[in-house]
Amino acid sequence: MGRRLRTRHDLMIPSVDAHVQKKQLAMQKSTRSDRQFEVNDAVLVRNFAGLNKWQQGVIAEKLGNRYYLVHVNGTIWKRHVDQIVRASSKSEPQNISESSFSSKIQDVPENSVT
């Protein structure tokens, strides 16, 4: 029939599939918590226009599993999870108002594209 038959010897050899699945599950658990953000979390957001590659921002809204709206320098940017990095640890207070946020932002050219 074109396939290899299973024998008792095959049962003695540990399964590679089970080991791989266990490792993949562990990786998924570790990356899910790292890549989830809450509203008012301080983050660094990828800037595609200008000299600074990363801009400070605050999560404004969660749009889905992978997209967020972020307040950056008075404007709102839509960014994917891959373009967002946590700016500070979770132990620090994360409730940042827009008025206090503007003093923490670096100077950004007004003609930056979102």
N, C-alpha and C positions, 0 to 999 in steps of 0.2 A: 504493500500500500504506500510505499515511499516515505514512511516515517519510522522513527526509532522507538522500539517498544520499551516500556518502563520495566525495570527489574527491582529486586530487593536491594541491590547495591545502590540504585538511584535514591532510595529512601534514606540511606546512611549519609549521603552527601548533603551538607546544608544548602538550603535554597538561596540563591543569589537574589532572586526577585523579592523575597521577604526582607532581606537586608536593605535593598535599594529603596523599597517602599517606606521602610522605617526611617531612613535618612531623609527622604524627600518630605515626609510628614514633619520631621523635626525642623527642616529648613522653612517650610511654609509657616509653621507656628512662630518662628523667630522673625521672619520678615513681615508678617501681617501686623504685628504690634509696632514695629519700627516705622511702618509706612502709613499709619493711620493718624489723622490729626483731628482736633476738636476746634470749634469756633473759639476765637481769641487766642489761639496758640501763636507764639512768636516763631517765625520761620524765616529761612533764606530762600528766595525764589530766583530761578534762572532768568537772567535778563539777556535777551537776544539782540537788543539794540543798545549800543553804547560801549564804553570801555570796561565798566564794571560787569563782570559776569554774573554776580549774585547780588541781589538787593534784599534788604530787610523788609519784612512784611508781617501782616497779621491775617490769619485765616478768617474770612468773613462768612463763608457759607460752604457747606459740603454739597456738591452737585450730584454725586453718585459714589460708586466704589472707588473711582480713581481720579475724579476731577474736583477741583476746589476753586472758589473765588477768593482772591487774596487782595487785601488793601495794601497798596504800595505807593507811597508818596502822594496820597490823595486820590489815586486812581485805583480801579479794580482790574486785576488781571485774572484770567482764567488759566489755570495751570494743571498739568497732569502730575500725579504723585511722583513720577520719576524726576520732575523738575522742581521738587520741594525738598528742603532739608530742615530738620529741626534746628532752631537757633540756640536753644538753651535746654537744660535738663528739666524733667517733669517736676522736680522738687521745688523749683522756683514758681512764684505766682505767675500765671499766664494771662490774667485778665488785664488787657491793655486797651485803653480807650484810644480813639482816633486822635484826640488832641495831644496826648502824651506820646503817641506813636510818631507824630511829625517831627518831634525834637530828636528822635533816635535815628532818623533816616539820613543817609549820606546825600550830598547834592546830586541830583539827577537832571540831565538836560530835559527841558520841557517838551522837546520834539521826539521823545522816545516812543517807540511803537509798542503797543500791547498785543 
